Amino acid sequence: MNIVLVAGAITGSKTATVLTALQKELQIQAPAAKVTLLDLRQLQLVFSDGRDFREYEGDTRYVAETIMQADALVFGSPVYQAGISGALKNVLDLLPARALADKVATAVITAGSPRHFLVADYQLKPILNFMKAVLLPSTLYVEEKDLAGDQIVTDEITSRIKRLAQDLLLTTKTYQAQLAALEADLF
Amino acid sequence: MTMTDYRIHPENGLEIGIYTLGDRMPDPNTGQMPSERERIDHLIEMATTAEAVGLDYFALGESHQEFFVSQAHAVILGAIARATEKIKIGSGVTVVSTSDPVRIFENFATLDLLSNGRAELTGGRASRVGLFKLLGYDLADYEELFEEKFDLLLQLARQDKVTWSGKFRAPLEDATVYPRPLNGTMPIWRGVGGPAQSAIKAGMAGVPMQVAMLAGPVSRFKQTIDVYRESLQRHGFNPADFPVTTGGLFYSAADMPSALRAYYPYLNEGMKKANGYGFNKRLFAMQRDPQEVMLIGDPEQIIEKLLYQYEEFGMQRYIAHIDFGGLPHHEVLKQIEILGTKVLPTVKKYTQTYPGGQVK
């Protein structure tokens, strides 16, 4: 299983901190899985101009191709102006319209306050849904108060990370097994 | 210009041909891949075989990316012109955006002479854009480059003397481009992929249209063709004067399940190499439906599908894409033979017009 996490901020540490913890948890629960974190702080991306994703160069192409090869994805974003980051939307814009078909995906949102709790459900998920992802019902919302530096300090978030990793693995395994069975029987 | 000027005679029934993108890929079942020299020989043999089994048209596309040998497609078409005698030949498509229209026209007018008046040109915008960098063009000019250059290309084909100025090339003043095609002019088509906008522009310019259909219901592609004909009408042209070509994947076997099973690896692996991701297996399985555009199945099913498309589209030419994704050459030749000997006679029978209106 190939799992890719996208930390969709080019500055700050909250989104990357939560996704790093989730990456570790996924690796514990699924030691055989390949779990890759794409931290946009460490990557130089250009803006999407509509070309085929394989025709970008450097990090832009690396990010697009890594996402296209994933079986499961976690898209993480800080809240900027009551919405997801432009950097994360740009990553999604690099990809073909049906890029997430047959891939399991969910959202992790980090924010300074509880006010933007619905950004995952009302904003990011509709985009992932349009791109044909198999969406997990659960998402994760992490506030300023749950973090201290690059540490998660509230038990609630630690346990919700465990639960989200379980959900992601369960749905991905189930979907992949059933898809393989369906495809074997198509013709 | 009428149908006849495009060398199309609808009374003889639907024209049937083949087209290739000139890809060179390993056979996913064996890993074997022809050398570049071998693959070019294969392309030429596809054309001679198409002619031998009575097909009307052979087209070769231009591609500049890895896994293709058709960069200099006009040169290969030159060799094909001399290896064949009757079959019409052309490009499918020539990337107009990244060449000088004068040079394109010189090449294809020469091809028309080499082939004794059998050459055609289909201009397109390229579905992949790597060649913009390779050939020194700015991707930001994607639309504008094509429209300007295609417009000049049409003028060069239609007029002996051209006065023209534009943004991407030096102006022409009362210029004649030599050589002239055998009969003074030659058919130039516009290749259209997905967007309706491109079909509308083909109608605006009054040029015949070639539509590539990968997969999907017939009704979806009918919209593109309807939009094209409406656009022709709106711009003062008579749609009855303009031929339409449809192109799509073709694979025939003893029965539908065998066809689907045998063809899927080629399409899936080929798409991965050409587009970066495979062909959805469930979408592919749907192509067994008579209302899906892909011509797959036993020859009878293929005939039914093609006749249904003819009823819906009213096109004048169908071109089969047969050799994609590393399908072994002997299998490609077998498919061409099936198209020419099993599919073509029946389709011609039901699509030609008979004196007195009687079908024999």
Interface residues (C-beta under 8 A of the other chain):
Chain A: D49 R51 D52 F53 R54 E55 E65 M68 P96 A99 A101 D102 L182 E183 L186 F187
Chain B: S127 R128 V129 G130 L139 A140 M256 P257 L260 R261 Y264 N275 G276 Y277 N280 K281 R282 F284 A285 R288
